Amino acid sequence: MIVVPAPPPPLPLAIRVIYAPFYVAGLTLRYGFYYLIIAPFEVFGRALSYGPEGGVDHEGENDRK
């Protein structure tokens, strides 16, 4: 049988209120950096690799009409 220690109690409300702006700033920096800097390069790279056809095979489309 494995015994693990009990989880710590939640932080008091005053500490959470003080911590909240720093938490929001960290999330904004993390995801803002990704979506403003990294994501456009990923999308552009996919567009270059797939080309104008978008990676879809259009050979069988005319047969269905």
PDB file as gemmi writes it, atoms N, CA and C in Angstrom:
CRYST1    1.000    1.000    1.000  90.00  90.00  90.00 P 1                      
ATOM      1  N   MET A   1       0.838  -1.167   0.000  1.00  0.00           N  
ATOM      2  CA  MET A   1       0.000   0.000   0.000  1.00  0.00           C  
ATOM      3  C   MET A   1       0.895   1.246   0.000  1.00  0.00           C  
ATOM      4  N   ILE A   2       0.555   2.184  -0.858  1.00  0.00           N  
ATOM      5  CA  ILE A   2       1.337   3.416  -0.964  1.00  0.00           C  
ATOM      6  C   ILE A   2       0.596   4.520  -0.215  1.00  0.00           C  
ATOM      7  N   VAL A   3       1.322   5.177   0.662  1.00  0.00           N  
ATOM      8  CA  VAL A   3       0.750   6.275   1.435  1.00  0.00           C  
ATOM      9  C   VAL A   3       1.363   7.570   0.928  1.00  0.00           C  
ATOM     10  N   VAL A   4       0.509   8.473   0.511  1.00  0.00           N  
ATOM     11  CA  VAL A   4       0.987   9.774   0.033  1.00  0.00           C  
ATOM     12  C   VAL A   4       0.537  10.849   1.017  1.00  0.00           C  
ATOM     13  N   PRO A   5       1.313  11.908   1.129  1.00  0.00           N  
ATOM     14  CA  PRO A   5       0.908  12.977   2.048  1.00  0.00           C  
ATOM     15  C   PRO A   5      -0.340  13.698   1.533  1.00  0.00           C  
ATOM     16  N   ALA A   6      -1.083  14.247   2.444  1.00  0.00           N  
ATOM     17  CA  ALA A   6      -2.290  14.996   2.079  1.00  0.00           C  
ATOM     18  C   ALA A   6      -1.903  16.245   1.298  1.00  0.00           C  
ATOM     19  N   PRO A   7      -2.751  16.673   0.366  1.00  0.00           N  
ATOM     20  CA  PRO A   7      -2.432  17.891  -0.388  1.00  0.00           C  
ATOM     21  C   PRO A   7      -2.440  19.106   0.537  1.00  0.00           C  
ATOM     22  N   PRO A   8      -1.664  20.125   0.205  1.00  0.00           N  
ATOM     23  CA  PRO A   8      -1.632  21.308   1.070  1.00  0.00           C  
ATOM     24  C   PRO A   8      -2.973  22.045   1.016  1.00  0.00           C  
ATOM     25  N   PRO A   9      -3.282  22.811   2.026  1.00  0.00           N  
ATOM     26  CA  PRO A   9      -4.537  23.558   2.014  1.00  0.00           C  
ATOM     27  C   PRO A   9      -4.478  24.663   0.949  1.00  0.00           C  
ATOM     28  N   PRO A  10      -5.621  25.092   0.444  1.00  0.00           N  
ATOM     29  CA  PRO A  10      -5.611  26.170  -0.549  1.00  0.00           C  
ATOM     30  C   PRO A  10      -5.067  27.469   0.040  1.00  0.00           C  
ATOM     31  N   LEU A  11      -4.581  28.311  -0.840  1.00  0.00           N  
ATOM     32  CA  LEU A  11      -4.032  29.590  -0.379  1.00  0.00           C  
ATOM     33  C   LEU A  11      -5.149  30.482   0.155  1.00  0.00           C  
ATOM     34  N   PRO A  12      -4.836  31.331   1.124  1.00  0.00           N  
ATOM     35  CA  PRO A  12      -5.845  32.282   1.602  1.00  0.00           C  
ATOM     36  C   PRO A  12      -6.259  33.242   0.486  1.00  0.00           C  
ATOM     37  N   LEU A  13      -7.438  33.808   0.619  1.00  0.00           N  
ATOM     38  CA  LEU A  13      -7.992  34.688  -0.412  1.00  0.00           C  
ATOM     39  C   LEU A  13      -7.083  35.885  -0.684  1.00  0.00           C  
ATOM     40  N   ALA A  14      -6.513  36.472   0.358  1.00  0.00           N  
ATOM     41  CA  ALA A  14      -5.647  37.641   0.167  1.00  0.00           C  
ATOM     42  C   ALA A  14      -4.439  37.300  -0.703  1.00  0.00           C  
ATOM     43  N   ILE A  15      -3.853  36.139  -0.489  1.00  0.00           N  
ATOM     44  CA  ILE A  15      -2.690  35.722  -1.283  1.00  0.00           C  
ATOM     45  C   ILE A  15      -3.110  35.471  -2.738  1.00  0.00           C  
ATOM     46  N   ARG A  16      -4.269  34.861  -2.937  1.00  0.00           N  
ATOM     47  CA  ARG A  16      -4.751  34.616  -4.293  1.00  0.00           C  
ATOM     48  C   ARG A  16      -5.006  35.916  -5.033  1.00  0.00           C  
ATOM     49  N   VAL A  17      -5.551  36.919  -4.339  1.00  0.00           N  
ATOM     50  CA  VAL A  17      -5.801  38.224  -4.964  1.00  0.00           C  
ATOM     51  C   VAL A  17      -4.488  38.888  -5.345  1.00  0.00           C  
ATOM     52  N   ILE A  18      -3.487  38.775  -4.498  1.00  0.00           N  
ATOM     53  CA  ILE A  18      -2.170  39.362  -4.802  1.00  0.00           C  
ATOM     54  C   ILE A  18      -1.505  38.612  -5.945  1.00  0.00           C  
ATOM     55  N   TYR A  19      -1.678  37.312  -5.995  1.00  0.00           N  
ATOM     56  CA  TYR A  19      -1.010  36.470  -6.998  1.00  0.00           C  
ATOM     57  C   TYR A  19      -1.677  36.560  -8.375  1.00  0.00           C  
ATOM     58  N   ALA A  20      -2.968  36.850  -8.421  1.00  0.00           N  
ATOM     59  CA  ALA A  20      -3.741  36.802  -9.669  1.00  0.00           C  
ATOM     60  C   ALA A  20      -3.145  37.644 -10.803  1.00  0.00           C  
ATOM     61  N   PRO A  21      -2.762  38.910 -10.590  1.00  0.00           N  
ATOM     62  CA  PRO A  21      -2.209  39.687 -11.718  1.00  0.00           C  
ATOM     63  C   PRO A  21      -0.933  39.084 -12.301  1.00  0.00           C  
ATOM     64  N   PHE A  22      -0.115  38.505 -11.447  1.00  0.00           N  
ATOM     65  CA  PHE A  22       1.115  37.881 -11.938  1.00  0.00           C  
ATOM     66  C   PHE A  22       0.801  36.614 -12.737  1.00  0.00           C  
ATOM     67  N   TYR A  23      -0.203  35.893 -12.305  1.00  0.00           N  
ATOM     68  CA  TYR A  23      -0.636  34.693 -13.027  1.00  0.00           C  
ATOM     69  C   TYR A  23      -1.165  35.072 -14.409  1.00  0.00           C  
ATOM     70  N   VAL A  24      -2.005  36.092 -14.460  1.00  0.00           N  
ATOM     71  CA  VAL A  24      -2.552  36.557 -15.741  1.00  0.00           C  
ATOM     72  C   VAL A  24      -1.438  37.071 -16.645  1.00  0.00           C  
ATOM     73  N   ALA A  25      -0.489  37.797 -16.085  1.00  0.00           N  
ATOM     74  CA  ALA A  25       0.627  38.304 -16.889  1.00  0.00           C  
ATOM     75  C   ALA A  25       1.449  37.154 -17.458  1.00  0.00           C  
ATOM     76  N   GLY A  26       1.662  36.119 -16.654  1.00  0.00           N  
ATOM     77  CA  GLY A  26       2.409  34.961 -17.144  1.00  0.00           C  
ATOM     78  C   GLY A  26       1.690  34.247 -18.270  1.00  0.00           C  
ATOM     79  N   LEU A  27       0.381  34.051 -18.120  1.00  0.00           N  
ATOM     80  CA  LEU A  27      -0.385  33.407 -19.196  1.00  0.00           C  
ATOM     81  C   LEU A  27      -0.384  34.258 -20.459  1.00  0.00           C  
ATOM     82  N   THR A  28      -0.522  35.562 -20.302  1.00  0.00           N  
ATOM     83  CA  THR A  28      -0.527  36.468 -21.456  1.00  0.00           C  
ATOM     84  C   THR A  28       0.805  36.417 -22.186  1.00  0.00           C  
ATOM     85  N   LEU A  29       1.891  36.423 -21.433  1.00  0.00           N  
ATOM     86  CA  LEU A  29       3.205  36.348 -22.069  1.00  0.00           C  
ATOM     87  C   LEU A  29       3.404  35.007 -22.766  1.00  0.00           C  
ATOM     88  N   ARG A  30       3.025  33.930 -22.093  1.00  0.00           N  
ATOM     89  CA  ARG A  30       3.246  32.600 -22.655  1.00  0.00           C  
ATOM     90  C   ARG A  30       2.442  32.389 -23.933  1.00  0.00           C  
ATOM     91  N   TYR A  31       1.127  32.576 -23.841  1.00  0.00           N  
ATOM     92  CA  TYR A  31       0.285  32.294 -24.999  1.00  0.00           C  
ATOM     93  C   TYR A  31       0.303  33.433 -26.011  1.00  0.00           C  
ATOM     94  N   GLY A  32       0.493  34.650 -25.557  1.00  0.00           N  
ATOM     95  CA  GLY A  32       0.629  35.771 -26.490  1.00  0.00           C  
ATOM     96  C   GLY A  32       1.848  35.588 -27.373  1.00  0.00           C  
ATOM     97  N   PHE A  33       2.954  35.174 -26.784  1.00  0.00           N  
ATOM     98  CA  PHE A  33       4.168  34.921 -27.558  1.00  0.00           C  
ATOM     99  C   PHE A  33       3.920  33.829 -28.589  1.00  0.00           C  
ATOM    100  N   TYR A  34       3.231  32.769 -28.174  1.00  0.00           N  
ATOM    101  CA  TYR A  34       2.988  31.664 -29.101  1.00  0.00           C  
ATOM    102  C   TYR A  34       2.111  32.105 -30.259  1.00  0.00           C  
ATOM    103  N   TYR A  35       0.971  32.722 -29.959  1.00  0.00           N  
ATOM    104  CA  TYR A  35       0.020  33.048 -31.015  1.00  0.00           C  
ATOM    105  C   TYR A  35       0.447  34.240 -31.864  1.00  0.00           C  
ATOM    106  N   LEU A  36       1.288  35.107 -31.336  1.00  0.00           N  
ATOM    107  CA  LEU A  36       1.741  36.251 -32.131  1.00  0.00           C  
ATOM    108  C   LEU A  36       3.035  35.983 -32.885  1.00  0.00           C  
ATOM    109  N   ILE A  37       3.884  35.107 -32.379  1.00  0.00           N  
ATOM    110  CA  ILE A  37       5.194  34.879 -32.988  1.00  0.00           C  
ATOM    111  C   ILE A  37       5.293  33.491 -33.635  1.00  0.00           C  
ATOM    112  N   ILE A  38       5.004  32.445 -32.891  1.00  0.00           N  
ATOM    113  CA  ILE A  38       5.244  31.080 -33.352  1.00  0.00           C  
ATOM    114  C   ILE A  38       4.167  30.595 -34.318  1.00  0.00           C  
ATOM    115  N   ALA A  39       2.900  30.774 -33.969  1.00  0.00           N  
ATOM    116  CA  ALA A  39       1.794  30.237 -34.783  1.00  0.00           C  
ATOM    117  C   ALA A  39       1.808  30.743 -36.229  1.00  0.00           C  
ATOM    118  N   PRO A  40       2.039  32.042 -36.487  1.00  0.00           N  
ATOM    119  CA  PRO A  40       2.073  32.467 -37.896  1.00  0.00           C  
ATOM    120  C   PRO A  40       3.147  31.756 -38.718  1.00  0.00           C  
ATOM    121  N   PHE A  41       4.299  31.490 -38.109  1.00  0.00           N  
ATOM    122  CA  PHE A  41       5.348  30.765 -38.831  1.00  0.00           C  
ATOM    123  C   PHE A  41       4.928  29.314 -39.103  1.00  0.00           C  
ATOM    124  N   GLU A  42       4.226  28.692 -38.144  1.00  0.00           N  
ATOM    125  CA  GLU A  42       3.755  27.326 -38.365  1.00  0.00           C  
ATOM    126  C   GLU A  42       2.730  27.274 -39.490  1.00  0.00           C  
ATOM    127  N   VAL A  43       1.807  28.217 -39.499  1.00  0.00           N  
ATOM    128  CA  VAL A  43       0.780  28.248 -40.546  1.00  0.00           C  
ATOM    129  C   VAL A  43       1.417  28.531 -41.898  1.00  0.00           C  
ATOM    130  N   PHE A  44       2.334  29.468 -41.956  1.00  0.00           N  
ATOM    131  CA  PHE A  44       3.013  29.781 -43.209  1.00  0.00           C  
ATOM    132  C   PHE A  44       3.825  28.589 -43.701  1.00  0.00           C  
ATOM    133  N   GLY A  45       4.481  27.893 -42.794  1.00  0.00           N  
ATOM    134  CA  GLY A  45       5.240  26.701 -43.168  1.00  0.00           C  
ATOM    135  C   GLY A  45       4.347  25.609 -43.738  1.00  0.00           C  
ATOM    136  N   ARG A  46       3.164  25.405 -43.131  1.00  0.00           N  
ATOM    137  CA  ARG A  46       2.224  24.415 -43.664  1.00  0.00           C  
ATOM    138  C   ARG A  46       1.722  24.829 -45.033  1.00  0.00           C  
ATOM    139  N   ALA A  47       1.445  26.124 -45.203  1.00  0.00           N  
ATOM    140  CA  ALA A  47       0.968  26.608 -46.503  1.00  0.00           C  
ATOM    141  C   ALA A  47       2.019  26.375 -47.582  1.00  0.00           C  
ATOM    142  N   LEU A  48       3.281  26.580 -47.254  1.00  0.00           N  
ATOM    143  CA  LEU A  48       4.339  26.339 -48.227  1.00  0.00           C  
ATOM    144  C   LEU A  48       4.488  24.857 -48.535  1.00  0.00           C  
ATOM    145  N   SER A  49       4.358  24.013 -47.521  1.00  0.00           N  
ATOM    146  CA  SER A  49       4.565  22.588 -47.754  1.00  0.00           C  
ATOM    147  C   SER A  49       3.396  21.948 -48.509  1.00  0.00           C  
ATOM    148  N   TYR A  50       2.157  22.391 -48.249  1.00  0.00           N  
ATOM    149  CA  TYR A  50       1.007  21.801 -48.942  1.00  0.00           C  
ATOM    150  C   TYR A  50       0.784  22.411 -50.314  1.00  0.00           C  
ATOM    151  N   GLY A  51       1.146  23.658 -50.508  1.00  0.00           N  
ATOM    152  CA  GLY A  51       0.976  24.298 -51.804  1.00  0.00           C  
ATOM    153  C   GLY A  51      -0.466  24.721 -52.051  1.00  0.00           C  
ATOM    154  N   PRO A  52      -0.763  25.113 -53.286  1.00  0.00           N  
ATOM    155  CA  PRO A  52      -2.096  25.643 -53.589  1.00  0.00           C  
ATOM    156  C   PRO A  52      -3.213  24.611 -53.466  1.00  0.00           C  
ATOM    157  N   GLU A  53      -2.897  23.334 -53.570  1.00  0.00           N  
ATOM    158  CA  GLU A  53      -3.935  22.303 -53.477  1.00  0.00           C  
ATOM    159  C   GLU A  53      -4.340  22.030 -52.037  1.00  0.00           C  
ATOM    160  N   GLY A  54      -3.567  22.442 -51.075  1.00  0.00           N  
ATOM    161  CA  GLY A  54      -3.923  22.261 -49.672  1.00  0.00           C  
ATOM    162  C   GLY A  54      -3.792  20.841 -49.171  1.00  0.00           C  
ATOM    163  N   GLY A  55      -3.067  19.982 -49.856  1.00  0.00           N  
ATOM    164  CA  GLY A  55      -2.882  18.615 -49.411  1.00  0.00           C  
ATOM    165  C   GLY A  55      -4.056  17.713 -49.705  1.00  0.00           C  
ATOM    166  N   VAL A  56      -5.006  18.174 -50.523  1.00  0.00           N  
ATOM    167  CA  VAL A  56      -6.190  17.381 -50.851  1.00  0.00           C  
ATOM    168  C   VAL A  56      -6.046  16.844 -52.258  1.00  0.00           C  
ATOM    169  N   ASP A  57      -6.324  15.549 -52.424  1.00  0.00           N  
ATOM    170  CA  ASP A  57      -6.258  14.918 -53.737  1.00  0.00           C  
ATOM    171  C   ASP A  57      -7.569  15.177 -54.471  1.00  0.00           C  
ATOM    172  N   HIS A  58      -7.507  15.893 -55.594  1.00  0.00           N  
ATOM    173  CA  HIS A  58      -8.706  16.260 -56.338  1.00  0.00           C  
ATOM    174  C   HIS A  58      -8.957  15.359 -57.544  1.00  0.00           C  
ATOM    175  N   GLU A  59      -8.253  14.257 -57.672  1.00  0.00           N  
ATOM    176  CA  GLU A  59      -8.396  13.398 -58.854  1.00  0.00           C  
ATOM    177  C   GLU A  59      -9.776  12.769 -58.960  1.00  0.00           C  
ATOM    178  N   GLY A  60     -10.352  12.304 -57.863  1.00  0.00           N  
ATOM    179  CA  GLY A  60     -11.625  11.597 -57.904  1.00  0.00           C  
ATOM    180  C   GLY A  60     -12.837  12.510 -57.879  1.00  0.00           C  
ATOM    181  N   GLU A  61     -12.669  13.827 -57.771  1.00  0.00           N  
ATOM    182  CA  GLU A  61     -13.796  14.744 -57.659  1.00  0.00           C  
ATOM    183  C   GLU A  61     -14.633  14.773 -58.927  1.00  0.00           C  
ATOM    184  N   ASN A  62     -14.023  14.749 -60.087  1.00  0.00           N  
ATOM    185  CA  ASN A  62     -14.769  14.828 -61.336  1.00  0.00           C  
ATOM    186  C   ASN A  62     -15.587  13.564 -61.604  1.00  0.00           C  
ATOM    187  N   ASP A  63     -15.171  12.432 -61.039  1.00  0.00           N  
ATOM    188  CA  ASP A  63     -15.887  11.176 -61.252  1.00  0.00           C  
ATOM    189  C   ASP A  63     -17.217  11.146 -60.520  1.00  0.00           C  
ATOM    190  N   ARG A  64     -17.334  11.879 -59.408  1.00  0.00           N  
ATOM    191  CA  ARG A  64     -18.545  11.840 -58.615  1.00  0.00           C  
ATOM    192  C   ARG A  64     -19.657  12.704 -59.182  1.00  0.00           C  
ATOM    193  N   LYS A  65     -19.342  13.664 -59.992  1.00  0.00           N  
ATOM    194  CA  LYS A  65     -20.365  14.601 -60.529  1.00  0.00           C  
ATOM    195  C   LYS A  65     -21.152  13.996 -61.654  1.00  0.00           C  
TER     196      LYS A  65                                                      
END                                                                             
